[in-house]
Amino acid sequence: MITQRGEETGKVRGIPLANSILYQGQSVVSREILRKDAGTITLFAFDEGQELSEHTAPFDAFAYILDGEAEITISGTPYRVGNGEMIIMPANQPHALKALKKFKMLLVMLRS
């Protein structure tokens, strides 16, 4: 759940993550939840067959699948990751993502 502070009441409430981003046909949708010097937290929703081509990042990234199934390739090795599973993509290692089925993920990038 995402914790948010209510504007009027000051009370903290939880929001189900999977409901915080919607699928869009033939698209990859992202929603940044938090940006700090130490890293970012971003939600993604991939329609079936959509992908992010191979790239590298200078920081470790943690991907947690909220719904569906993805193929995440790290340094040429493909991994099937499904609902409720996670994988770590190490810094400076080439990686790519492809939606085997439509899927949603929470991506946490650690900068320090």
Residue frames as qw, qx, qy, qz and C-alpha x, y, z in Angstrom:
[[0.000, 0.886, 0.463, 0.000, 0.00, 0.00, 0.00],
 [0.330, 0.462, -0.048, 0.822, 1.05, 3.56, -0.62],
 [0.320, -0.608, -0.520, 0.507, 0.92, 5.68, 2.49],
 [0.148, 0.538, 0.225, 0.799, -0.49, 9.14, 1.98],
 [0.108, -0.294, -0.522, 0.793, -1.23, 11.91, 4.39],
 [0.101, 0.734, 0.657, 0.141, -4.80, 13.17, 4.12],
 [0.209, 0.473, 0.076, 0.853, -4.98, 16.87, 3.21],
 [0.384, -0.636, -0.100, -0.662, -7.74, 17.83, 5.64],
 [0.826, -0.522, -0.129, -0.169, -7.54, 15.31, 8.47],
 [0.052, -0.752, 0.635, -0.171, -3.79, 14.73, 8.70],
 [0.833, -0.185, 0.494, -0.164, -4.51, 10.99, 9.01],
 [0.040, 0.440, -0.815, -0.374, -2.40, 8.46, 7.15],
 [0.846, 0.206, 0.302, -0.388, -4.21, 5.94, 4.96],
 [0.422, -0.234, 0.792, 0.374, -3.15, 3.01, 2.79],
 [0.639, 0.528, -0.121, -0.547, -3.90, 2.60, -0.91],
 [0.879, 0.041, 0.460, 0.119, -3.66, -0.77, -2.71],
 [0.226, -0.520, 0.514, 0.644, -0.67, -0.52, -5.10],
 [0.314, 0.182, 0.828, 0.427, -2.16, -2.58, -7.93],
 [0.160, 0.792, 0.589, 0.006, -5.14, -0.19, -8.09],
 [0.197, -0.787, 0.014, 0.584, -2.88, 2.87, -8.25],
 [0.051, 0.457, -0.574, -0.677, -2.05, 2.40, -11.95],
 [0.768, 0.383, 0.364, -0.361, -4.22, 1.23, -14.85],
 [0.561, 0.030, 0.670, 0.485, -3.42, -0.76, -17.98],
 [0.410, 0.687, -0.056, -0.597, -3.65, 1.00, -21.34],
 [0.889, 0.362, 0.281, 0.022, -3.85, -0.89, -24.63],
 [0.773, 0.453, 0.024, 0.443, -0.53, -1.40, -26.42],
 [0.035, 0.858, -0.214, 0.465, 1.27, 0.81, -23.90],
 [0.613, -0.156, -0.538, 0.558, 3.66, 0.93, -20.99],
 [0.252, -0.847, -0.139, -0.446, 2.36, 3.27, -18.29],
 [0.564, -0.025, -0.529, 0.634, 4.46, 4.56, -15.38],
 [0.339, -0.850, -0.162, -0.369, 3.67, 6.52, -12.25],
 [0.406, 0.315, -0.561, 0.650, 6.40, 7.80, -9.98],
 [0.588, -0.659, -0.467, -0.045, 5.40, 7.39, -6.33],
 [0.519, -0.819, 0.056, 0.239, 8.48, 8.78, -4.61],
 [0.652, 0.577, -0.161, 0.465, 11.71, 10.54, -5.64],
 [0.538, -0.824, 0.125, 0.122, 14.50, 11.04, -3.12],
 [0.122, 0.798, -0.585, -0.079, 18.27, 11.46, -3.33],
 [0.441, -0.323, 0.834, -0.072, 18.60, 7.81, -2.24],
 [0.150, 0.082, 0.921, 0.350, 16.36, 6.49, -5.03],
 [0.471, 0.039, -0.189, -0.861, 12.92, 6.27, -6.61],
 [0.361, 0.209, 0.887, -0.198, 9.79, 4.15, -6.36],
 [0.370, 0.271, -0.357, -0.814, 7.77, 3.81, -9.57],
 [0.663, 0.241, 0.660, -0.259, 4.72, 1.80, -10.59],
 [0.159, 0.306, -0.661, -0.667, 4.52, 0.37, -14.12],
 [0.721, 0.300, 0.532, -0.328, 1.70, -1.26, -16.08],
 [0.002, -0.345, 0.743, 0.573, 2.66, -3.13, -19.28],
 [0.815, 0.280, 0.053, -0.504, 0.06, -4.32, -21.78],
 [0.877, -0.025, 0.464, 0.121, 0.69, -7.85, -23.12],
 [0.757, 0.454, 0.233, 0.407, 3.62, -7.92, -25.55],
 [0.081, 0.963, -0.117, 0.230, 4.95, -4.50, -24.56],
 [0.863, -0.159, -0.139, 0.459, 8.58, -4.23, -23.55],
 [0.127, -0.946, 0.254, 0.156, 11.47, -2.05, -22.49],
 [0.795, 0.505, -0.287, 0.174, 14.50, -2.70, -24.67],
 [0.821, -0.206, -0.233, 0.478, 17.85, -3.66, -23.19],
 [0.054, 0.864, -0.147, 0.478, 19.49, -0.89, -21.20],
 [0.609, -0.096, -0.558, 0.555, 21.71, -0.40, -18.16],
 [0.316, -0.886, -0.104, -0.323, 21.32, 1.69, -15.03],
 [0.327, 0.536, -0.569, 0.531, 24.07, 2.84, -12.70],
 [0.389, -0.334, 0.554, -0.656, 22.06, 1.69, -9.65],
 [0.014, 0.118, 0.991, -0.068, 20.56, -1.56, -8.33],
 [0.518, -0.088, -0.141, -0.839, 16.83, -1.95, -9.01],
 [0.216, 0.094, 0.922, -0.306, 14.29, -4.16, -7.28],
 [0.456, -0.036, -0.441, -0.772, 11.25, -5.22, -9.35],
 [0.281, 0.124, 0.853, -0.422, 8.20, -6.67, -7.56],
 [0.214, -0.187, -0.711, -0.643, 5.42, -8.04, -9.79],
 [0.359, 0.059, 0.461, -0.809, 2.01, -6.96, -8.50],
 [0.737, 0.389, 0.375, -0.406, -0.07, -8.62, -11.23],
 [0.737, 0.630, -0.153, -0.191, 0.56, -10.73, -14.33],
 [0.875, -0.181, 0.307, 0.328, 3.80, -12.16, -15.71],
 [0.253, 0.910, -0.284, -0.167, 6.99, -10.73, -17.21],
 [0.902, 0.113, -0.017, 0.417, 10.19, -11.94, -18.75],
 [0.155, -0.958, 0.232, 0.071, 13.08, -9.97, -17.31],
 [0.880, 0.299, -0.110, 0.353, 16.40, -10.58, -19.02],
 [0.350, -0.893, 0.265, 0.097, 19.55, -9.74, -17.08],
 [0.159, -0.638, 0.696, 0.288, 22.94, -9.99, -18.82],
 [0.410, 0.285, -0.735, -0.459, 21.41, -12.23, -21.51],
 [0.116, -0.121, -0.972, 0.167, 19.66, -14.65, -19.12],
 [0.434, -0.370, -0.311, -0.760, 15.83, -14.56, -19.22],
 [0.016, -0.100, -0.840, 0.533, 13.81, -14.97, -15.99],
 [0.343, -0.521, -0.593, -0.509, 10.03, -15.49, -15.77],
 [0.074, -0.054, -0.579, 0.810, 8.69, -13.44, -12.90],
 [0.275, -0.500, -0.686, -0.452, 5.03, -13.59, -11.89],
 [0.437, -0.703, -0.155, -0.539, 2.46, -12.22, -9.49],
 [0.730, -0.675, 0.060, -0.095, 3.95, -11.83, -6.01],
 [0.873, -0.058, 0.063, 0.479, 7.54, -12.49, -7.11],
 [0.039, -0.966, 0.162, 0.199, 10.54, -10.17, -7.23],
 [0.849, 0.222, 0.053, 0.477, 13.91, -9.91, -8.91],
 [0.289, -0.825, 0.122, 0.469, 16.93, -7.67, -8.42],
 [0.686, 0.655, 0.072, 0.308, 18.54, -6.09, -11.46],
 [0.653, -0.467, -0.011, 0.597, 22.15, -5.30, -10.47],
 [0.060, 0.898, -0.118, -0.419, 23.75, -1.96, -11.30],
 [0.090, 0.676, -0.584, -0.441, 25.53, -1.73, -14.65],
 [0.373, 0.035, 0.914, 0.158, 24.13, -5.07, -15.87],
 [0.304, 0.035, -0.469, -0.829, 22.17, -4.91, -19.15],
 [0.239, 0.288, 0.871, -0.320, 18.52, -5.79, -18.64],
 [0.301, -0.081, -0.469, -0.826, 15.25, -5.77, -20.58],
 [0.365, 0.188, 0.732, -0.543, 11.60, -6.38, -19.70],
 [0.320, -0.036, -0.653, -0.686, 8.79, -7.94, -21.74],
 [0.597, -0.024, 0.412, -0.688, 5.16, -8.54, -20.81],
 [0.014, -0.003, -0.979, -0.203, 4.34, -12.25, -21.36],
 [0.126, -0.708, -0.689, -0.093, 0.88, -11.31, -20.08],
 [0.050, -0.800, 0.012, -0.598, -0.11, -7.82, -19.09],
 [0.686, -0.322, -0.481, 0.441, 1.63, -7.06, -15.81],
 [0.171, -0.925, 0.047, -0.336, 2.10, -4.41, -13.16],
 [0.773, -0.062, -0.370, 0.512, 5.28, -3.94, -11.18],
 [0.331, -0.941, 0.038, 0.051, 6.69, -1.82, -8.44],
 [0.744, 0.385, -0.183, 0.514, 10.25, -0.72, -9.27],
 [0.467, -0.870, 0.047, 0.152, 12.53, 0.52, -6.50],
 [0.674, 0.544, -0.195, 0.460, 15.82, 2.03, -7.68],
 [0.646, -0.702, -0.064, 0.292, 18.49, 2.46, -5.01],
 [0.435, 0.836, -0.150, 0.300, 21.00, 5.21, -5.68],
 [0.015, -0.710, 0.585, -0.392, 23.11, 4.71, -2.60]]
